[in-house]
Amino acid sequence: MGELKRYLDTDYLYFAEVELLLNYGIGYPDLIIKLREKVHQEGMEESPYVVKADTKLFQNVHRFLELLEGSDEPLEDDDTQPLEKWWWHLHKVASGKYPSLRLPHHLREIYRKRRKYWKQRSKENHLAIERLRVVPRYLQL
């Protein structure tokens, strides 16, 4: 019974953390990544809680990254992790540069539908940052 409870706790804890963070802004984004890794290690990929949390995280990837960057322990993509572990490559996902065939089926369709929008958003963010770097001549000292 203890072993079963441990598995239920991991997938539900991951689900609950994603819900709390994305619905109420409460939580630790870096913990979510670590919990997702633990779910993978325990073979809980097909849990309804995991599928639902993955979907919500994926649909809100830009908001999640904003919360992650503002956290005490911001994480960048971990290129030492294989691409099949998409949760370690969320910046690639958000910019539309992640290979869609490496995603589970329930996320692949979401990604394909939003990739064009995400790429455009990434370009717009990059242009806005570039505009901020260019200081008008009359403001230069």
MARZA-905375 format. One record per residue (C-alpha): z, y, x. Coordinates in nm, 2 decimals. Layout:
<pt><w>Z</w><v>Y</v><u>X</u></pt>
...
***
This chain:
<pt><w>0.00</w><v>0.00</v><u>0.00</u></pt>
<pt><w>0.08</w><v>0.24</v><u>0.29</u></pt>
<pt><w>-0.27</w><v>0.20</v><u>0.43</u></pt>
<pt><w>-0.44</w><v>0.27</v><u>0.10</u></pt>
<pt><w>-0.22</w><v>0.58</v><u>0.05</u></pt>
<pt><w>-0.32</w><v>0.71</v><u>0.40</u></pt>
<pt><w>-0.69</w><v>0.69</v><u>0.30</u></pt>
<pt><w>-0.63</w><v>0.85</v><u>-0.03</u></pt>
<pt><w>-0.43</w><v>1.13</v><u>0.13</u></pt>
<pt><w>-0.70</w><v>1.21</v><u>0.39</u></pt>
<pt><w>-0.99</w><v>1.25</v><u>0.15</u></pt>
<pt><w>-0.78</w><v>1.43</v><u>-0.11</u></pt>
<pt><w>-0.63</w><v>1.66</v><u>0.15</u></pt>
<pt><w>-0.97</w><v>1.75</v><u>0.27</u></pt>
<pt><w>-1.09</w><v>1.82</v><u>-0.08</u></pt>
<pt><w>-0.77</w><v>2.03</v><u>-0.16</u></pt>
<pt><w>-0.81</w><v>2.24</v><u>0.16</u></pt>
<pt><w>-1.17</w><v>2.32</v><u>0.08</u></pt>
<pt><w>-1.08</w><v>2.41</v><u>-0.28</u></pt>
<pt><w>-0.79</w><v>2.63</v><u>-0.18</u></pt>
<pt><w>-0.99</w><v>2.81</v><u>0.09</u></pt>
<pt><w>-1.31</w><v>2.88</v><u>-0.10</u></pt>
<pt><w>-1.15</w><v>2.94</v><u>-0.44</u></pt>
<pt><w>-0.84</w><v>3.14</v><u>-0.34</u></pt>
<pt><w>-0.89</w><v>3.24</v><u>0.03</u></pt>
<pt><w>-0.58</w><v>3.04</v><u>0.12</u></pt>
<pt><w>-0.59</w><v>2.79</v><u>0.41</u></pt>
<pt><w>-0.70</w><v>2.72</v><u>0.76</u></pt>
<pt><w>-1.08</w><v>2.69</v><u>0.81</u></pt>
<pt><w>-1.03</w><v>2.52</v><u>1.14</u></pt>
<pt><w>-0.81</w><v>2.25</v><u>0.98</u></pt>
<pt><w>-1.09</w><v>2.18</v><u>0.73</u></pt>
<pt><w>-1.32</w><v>2.09</v><u>1.02</u></pt>
<pt><w>-1.06</w><v>1.86</v><u>1.17</u></pt>
<pt><w>-0.99</w><v>1.70</v><u>0.84</u></pt>
<pt><w>-1.36</w><v>1.63</v><u>0.79</u></pt>
<pt><w>-1.37</w><v>1.46</v><u>1.13</u></pt>
<pt><w>-1.07</w><v>1.25</v><u>1.03</u></pt>
<pt><w>-1.25</w><v>1.15</v><u>0.70</u></pt>
<pt><w>-1.55</w><v>1.04</v><u>0.91</u></pt>
<pt><w>-1.33</w><v>0.84</v><u>1.15</u></pt>
<pt><w>-1.16</w><v>0.67</v><u>0.85</u></pt>
<pt><w>-1.50</w><v>0.58</v><u>0.69</u></pt>
<pt><w>-1.43</w><v>0.78</v><u>0.37</u></pt>
<pt><w>-1.78</w><v>0.94</v><u>0.36</u></pt>
<pt><w>-1.85</w><v>0.81</v><u>0.01</u></pt>
<pt><w>-1.52</w><v>0.91</v><u>-0.15</u></pt>
<pt><w>-1.59</w><v>1.13</v><u>-0.46</u></pt>
<pt><w>-1.34</w><v>1.38</v><u>-0.32</u></pt>
<pt><w>-1.53</w><v>1.40</v><u>0.01</u></pt>
<pt><w>-1.87</w><v>1.43</v><u>-0.16</u></pt>
<pt><w>-1.74</w><v>1.71</v><u>-0.39</u></pt>
<pt><w>-1.57</w><v>1.90</v><u>-0.10</u></pt>
<pt><w>-1.88</w><v>1.85</v><u>0.13</u></pt>
<pt><w>-2.10</w><v>1.99</v><u>-0.14</u></pt>
<pt><w>-1.88</w><v>2.29</v><u>-0.20</u></pt>
<pt><w>-1.84</w><v>2.36</v><u>0.17</u></pt>
<pt><w>-2.22</w><v>2.34</v><u>0.22</u></pt>
<pt><w>-2.30</w><v>2.56</v><u>-0.08</u></pt>
<pt><w>-2.06</w><v>2.82</v><u>0.06</u></pt>
<pt><w>-2.13</w><v>2.78</v><u>0.43</u></pt>
<pt><w>-2.17</w><v>3.16</v><u>0.50</u></pt>
<pt><w>-1.84</w><v>3.25</v><u>0.33</u></pt>
<pt><w>-1.67</w><v>2.96</v><u>0.51</u></pt>
<pt><w>-1.80</w><v>3.08</v><u>0.85</u></pt>
<pt><w>-1.68</w><v>3.44</v><u>0.78</u></pt>
<pt><w>-1.33</w><v>3.29</v><u>0.70</u></pt>
<pt><w>-1.35</w><v>3.07</v><u>1.01</u></pt>
<pt><w>-1.44</w><v>3.37</v><u>1.24</u></pt>
<pt><w>-1.14</w><v>3.56</v><u>1.10</u></pt>
<pt><w>-0.90</w><v>3.27</v><u>1.16</u></pt>
<pt><w>-0.65</w><v>3.23</v><u>1.44</u></pt>
<pt><w>-0.86</w><v>2.96</v><u>1.59</u></pt>
<pt><w>-1.23</w><v>3.04</v><u>1.53</u></pt>
<pt><w>-1.47</w><v>2.76</v><u>1.62</u></pt>
<pt><w>-1.83</w><v>2.76</v><u>1.74</u></pt>
<pt><w>-2.07</w><v>2.48</v><u>1.70</u></pt>
<pt><w>-1.98</w><v>2.19</v><u>1.92</u></pt>
<pt><w>-2.29</w><v>2.07</v><u>2.08</u></pt>
<pt><w>-2.11</w><v>1.78</v><u>2.24</u></pt>
<pt><w>-2.09</w><v>1.63</v><u>1.89</u></pt>
<pt><w>-2.39</w><v>1.43</v><u>1.75</u></pt>
<pt><w>-2.60</w><v>1.61</v><u>1.49</u></pt>
<pt><w>-2.51</w><v>1.35</v><u>1.23</u></pt>
<pt><w>-2.16</w><v>1.52</v><u>1.22</u></pt>
<pt><w>-2.30</w><v>1.83</v><u>1.05</u></pt>
<pt><w>-1.95</w><v>1.98</v><u>1.01</u></pt>
<pt><w>-1.95</w><v>2.06</v><u>1.39</u></pt>
<pt><w>-2.28</w><v>2.24</v><u>1.35</u></pt>
<pt><w>-2.22</w><v>2.48</v><u>1.06</u></pt>
<pt><w>-2.37</w><v>2.78</v><u>1.24</u></pt>
<pt><w>-2.70</w><v>2.59</v><u>1.27</u></pt>
<pt><w>-2.68</w><v>2.50</v><u>0.90</u></pt>
<pt><w>-2.61</w><v>2.86</v><u>0.80</u></pt>
<pt><w>-2.91</w><v>2.99</v><u>1.01</u></pt>
<pt><w>-3.14</w><v>2.72</v><u>0.86</u></pt>
<pt><w>-3.19</w><v>2.56</v><u>1.20</u></pt>
<pt><w>-3.03</w><v>2.22</v><u>1.13</u></pt>
<pt><w>-3.26</w><v>1.92</v><u>1.10</u></pt>
<pt><w>-3.24</w><v>1.82</v><u>0.74</u></pt>
<pt><w>-3.30</w><v>1.45</v><u>0.79</u></pt>
<pt><w>-2.97</w><v>1.43</v><u>0.97</u></pt>
<pt><w>-2.78</w><v>1.52</v><u>0.66</u></pt>
<pt><w>-2.64</w><v>1.29</v><u>0.39</u></pt>
<pt><w>-2.86</w><v>1.27</v><u>0.08</u></pt>
<pt><w>-2.62</w><v>1.47</v><u>-0.14</u></pt>
<pt><w>-2.64</w><v>1.76</v><u>0.11</u></pt>
<pt><w>-3.01</w><v>1.74</v><u>0.21</u></pt>
<pt><w>-3.14</w><v>1.87</v><u>-0.12</u></pt>
<pt><w>-2.90</w><v>2.17</v><u>-0.12</u></pt>
<pt><w>-3.00</w><v>2.25</v><u>0.24</u></pt>
<pt><w>-3.38</w><v>2.22</v><u>0.17</u></pt>
<pt><w>-3.35</w><v>2.45</v><u>-0.14</u></pt>
<pt><w>-3.14</w><v>2.71</v><u>0.05</u></pt>
<pt><w>-3.28</w><v>2.69</v><u>0.40</u></pt>
<pt><w>-3.55</w><v>2.96</v><u>0.35</u></pt>
<pt><w>-3.28</w><v>3.20</v><u>0.21</u></pt>
<pt><w>-3.04</w><v>3.12</v><u>0.48</u></pt>
<pt><w>-3.30</w><v>3.18</v><u>0.75</u></pt>
<pt><w>-3.39</w><v>3.52</v><u>0.59</u></pt>
<pt><w>-3.02</w><v>3.61</v><u>0.57</u></pt>
<pt><w>-2.97</w><v>3.52</v><u>0.94</u></pt>
<pt><w>-3.26</w><v>3.74</v><u>1.04</u></pt>
<pt><w>-3.12</w><v>4.03</v><u>0.83</u></pt>
<pt><w>-2.78</w><v>3.99</v><u>0.99</u></pt>
<pt><w>-2.94</w><v>3.99</v><u>1.33</u></pt>
<pt><w>-3.14</w><v>4.31</v><u>1.26</u></pt>
<pt><w>-2.83</w><v>4.48</v><u>1.12</u></pt>
<pt><w>-2.64</w><v>4.40</v><u>1.44</u></pt>
<pt><w>-2.93</w><v>4.53</v><u>1.65</u></pt>
<pt><w>-2.94</w><v>4.86</v><u>1.45</u></pt>
<pt><w>-2.57</w><v>4.90</v><u>1.52</u></pt>
<pt><w>-2.63</w><v>4.87</v><u>1.89</u></pt>
<pt><w>-2.89</w><v>5.15</v><u>1.90</u></pt>
<pt><w>-2.70</w><v>5.48</v><u>1.91</u></pt>
<pt><w>-2.90</w><v>5.78</v><u>1.78</u></pt>
<pt><w>-2.97</w><v>6.03</v><u>2.06</u></pt>
<pt><w>-2.77</w><v>6.30</v><u>1.89</u></pt>
<pt><w>-2.46</w><v>6.08</v><u>1.90</u></pt>
<pt><w>-2.49</w><v>6.00</v><u>2.27</u></pt>
<pt><w>-2.26</w><v>6.19</v><u>2.50</u></pt>
***
